[in-house]
Amino acid sequence: MSAARLPPLPSIRDILKLYRLNAIKRLSQNFLLDQRLIDKIISKSGHLTGSQVLEVGPGPGGLTRSILKQVPKRLVVVEKDRRFKPTLDMLADSFGAINGQMDIIYDDITKINLENLFPMEEKRDWDDKNPDIYIIGNLPFNVSTPLIIKWLHAIAERRGPWAFGRTKMTLTFQKEVAERLVADVSHHQRCRLSVMAQTWTFPVLRFIIPGSAFVPKPDVDVGVVSFTPLVKPRTQHDFKFFEKITRHVFSFRQKYSIRCIETLFPLDCRKELGLMMYKLSDLDPKLRAFQLTVHDIDRLATAYKYLVEKHPEIGLYEYHASRHLLPLSNTRDIVIEDYVETPEEMSI
């Protein structure tokens, strides 16, 4: 069975009028009412028939209806706004009428243990094919970026939905954010978010939805992005450690990247240690941040880790808190010649 006919239901537009459900600005709510576009999002999400699906922020249930038509084994929706309870209950009852299971959780998605939502029989080895678990969401703009960073961290540590294997996601973002997630080397949108997403997943921009398709109409268009976790991440470094290096790399976008890397170190030894990192990484210090590949940044992270292992006091320095830290006494004793001839000692 590839699709199901739900019992007759009022349209989403009629439901919004019936229950007087206006979008709340502080929650960045925008409702997608175009059924053609809704079905297109779901069709790009994967083969949902017989699968476990988590929908984030269903709102009045536009995407929910399209998901249910694909007859997943089970659909779990997480909604923060309880005003949508009548319409979500209506959908759950309708799906139950065709022997389906739809569970509704009224909570903040960032506070839920997602690992508890799926049965253990769905678990697969990381290098096996993707599990029959899918995450789908038309996310509010104020949630989407912090949430994808949180989930990329979970992917890196293989926890939450990724404790079951390489669970796929299809999510909506503000068009500019969507373009950043997939931006390649030297693209004008290339940034920290691009590197973090592409280090642990293969993100694909599926299509752009015009803002006019939403109610109320946002000031920007919306991009639909799918994420497939990589079998082998493009770094072996810890997520937070790698994110720290990437954050510094993109701290001054238009300057040479070495000027950004120098902010990892105290002012009195900044230029020497920055140059040392580039020597160890065998990179041109005049490259801009957006010209660096994931592999380049991984090499810089490895060089920094090597220096910290040799001189632990370096790792204590924090650029934004530097005024409150004591000077690092012996970093002036570090000379480039001690390191540039032995990069093979670096821990890859």
C-alpha positions, 0 to 999 in steps of 0.5 A: 500500500503506497498511499492512503485515503484519509476520511474527509477532512476540512482544508487547512485554510478552513481549519485556521478560520474555524479555530481562529489559528493565527500565526504567532510572530514571536514563534516565527510561525508561517503556515504552508497551505499549497498542497502541491508544494507540501506533497513535493516536500514529502516526496523529497523526504524518502520512502515513508511507507512502513517507516517511522517518521518524526515531524517537527512543528506540524502546526495545523497539519499541512505536512502531516496530512501528506505524510499520513497519505504515505502510510508510515508505520508510525508518525510522531509529531512534536508541537510546542503550540497547544492551540493546534490540538484540535486539528492534530487530534482530528488527524490522529483519529482519521489515521487511526481509522485506517489502522495507523498510529499517530502520536502527538507530543506537546513539548519543545523539540530541543528538550525531548530525548528523541532516542526514546521515540523509536523501537530498537528493532529499527536500529541498524549499523552505521555503515549499513543502509539508512534506517526506516526512520525519517525526520521532517519539519517545516521549522520556524526561522528562529529555531532552524539554525540552532536546531540543525547545529544541535542535530549535527552534534548528535549525528557526530556522536551517534546519539538520539535518532542517530543511535539507530543509524544514519537517519535522514532529515528533510527540513525547511530553512530561510533561503539564505541559510539553506544556501549556506548549508550546501555552499561549496568552496569559494561560493559567496555563501560559504561559512561555518555552517557550510563546513559543519553540515558538510563534515558530517552529512551530505546536504542537498538543497531540493528546491526553493519555496516562494515566500508568497506560498506561506501565510502570513507571507515572510519577507524571505523565500524558503529552502528545503534541504535534505541531510544524509549522514556520512558513513565516514565523517570528514574529520576524526576530531571531536565536534566541539573542538572542530567547531571551535577551529571552524568558528575562528577560521570564519571570524573575519571573512574578508581577511586572510584566513591566517588572521582568523587562525591567529585569534586562537592565540594570545596577542604576544605570540599570535603571529608566530603560532598562526604561521606555525599552524599553516606550516604544519598544515601545508596551507597557503596563509593567504587563502580566505576562509571561504576558499578552504575545504573541509579537509583544509580545516581538518588539517588546521584542527590537527595542527592546533591539537598538536600544538596544544598537546605540546603546550597545554597552556595554549588551549586555555586561551579564549579570544573573547575572554582574553582580558580576564585571563593571565598571560601565558608565560612560556609561549614566547619560547616556542619557535617554528623550527621546532615543528615545521620539520616534523609534521608527520608527528601530528596526530591525524 
